[in-house]
Amino acid sequence: MLRVHDVYINDERFQATEVNLPKTNLLMIESASGYVMCGALDVELLRTKLANRGIIAARAVGVKTMDDLINGTVESCTQAAEAIGIGAGMPIREALLCMREHETHA
């Protein structure tokens, strides 16, 4: 099943996507400039072979629900995410707000 809905962080609206698959859930929250995702995100691929694309993305691991993702922490992220202030250990909420802030300055 696929579910797309809005989530709010500090009154800022983001789009959440949940894909329920056998034995796993794919979870993603996006802004206009980037996204955060569950452990299925291949950050290493984005950091190496796709680095030239400048994708702003961060990953949280061990999350099973959208609430887990929203309340999780960044486990890893891309160089483009680091360039706007996102880093390992940062709360996902804060990472999304960094992405939103980047949109207003881009």
C-alpha positions in Angstrom: 0.0 0.0 0.0 1.2 3.5 -0.8 0.2 6.5 1.4 1.1 10.1 0.7 0.3 12.7 3.3 1.4 15.9 4.9 3.4 16.2 8.1 4.1 19.4 10.0 7.3 20.4 11.9 7.1 23.8 13.6 4.2 24.7 11.4 6.2 23.9 8.2 4.5 21.4 5.8 6.4 18.5 4.4 5.2 15.6 2.2 5.5 12.1 3.7 5.4 8.9 1.6 4.9 5.5 3.1 5.2 2.3 1.1 4.1 -0.9 2.9 5.9 -3.9 1.4 6.1 -7.5 2.7 8.2 -7.5 5.8 9.3 -3.8 5.5 8.1 -0.2 5.1 9.8 2.4 3.0 9.5 5.8 4.7 10.4 9.2 3.2 9.7 12.9 4.1 10.6 15.4 1.4 11.0 19.1 1.1 11.6 21.0 -2.2 15.3 20.8 -1.7 15.9 17.3 -0.3 14.6 14.4 1.7 15.1 12.1 4.7 14.4 8.4 4.4 14.6 5.2 6.3 17.5 2.8 6.3 16.7 1.6 2.7 18.4 4.8 1.4 21.8 4.0 -0.1 23.7 7.0 1.1 27.0 5.5 0.0 25.8 5.4 -3.6 24.7 9.0 -3.3 28.1 10.0 -1.8 30.1 8.2 -4.5 28.6 7.4 -7.9 25.9 10.1 -7.7 27.8 12.7 -5.8 27.9 15.1 -8.8 24.1 15.4 -8.6 24.3 17.3 -5.3 21.4 15.5 -3.7 20.5 16.7 -0.3 19.5 13.6 1.6 19.8 12.0 5.0 19.0 8.6 6.5 17.7 7.3 9.8 18.0 3.6 10.6 15.9 1.4 12.8 12.7 3.3 12.0 9.5 1.3 11.3 6.8 4.0 11.3 6.5 7.6 10.1 6.5 8.7 13.8 9.8 6.8 14.3 11.3 8.7 11.3 10.1 12.1 12.4 11.5 11.5 15.9 14.7 9.8 14.7 18.2 11.0 14.2 20.4 11.3 11.1 22.7 8.2 10.8 24.3 9.4 7.6 23.9 12.0 4.9 25.2 13.2 1.6 27.9 15.8 1.1 25.2 18.3 -0.2 23.3 17.8 3.1 26.5 18.4 5.1 27.1 21.6 3.1 23.8 23.0 4.5 24.6 22.0 8.1 23.1 18.5 8.4 25.2 15.9 10.1 25.1 12.5 11.8 23.4 12.6 15.2 21.1 15.6 14.2 17.4 15.1 14.9 15.5 14.4 11.7 13.2 17.3 12.5 16.1 19.7 12.6 17.5 18.2 9.3 14.2 18.9 7.6 14.1 22.4 8.9 17.6 22.9 7.5 16.4 21.8 4.1 13.5 24.2 4.4 15.8 27.0 5.3 18.0 26.1 2.3 15.0 26.5 0.1 14.4 30.1 1.2 18.1 31.0 0.6 18.6 29.1 -2.7 
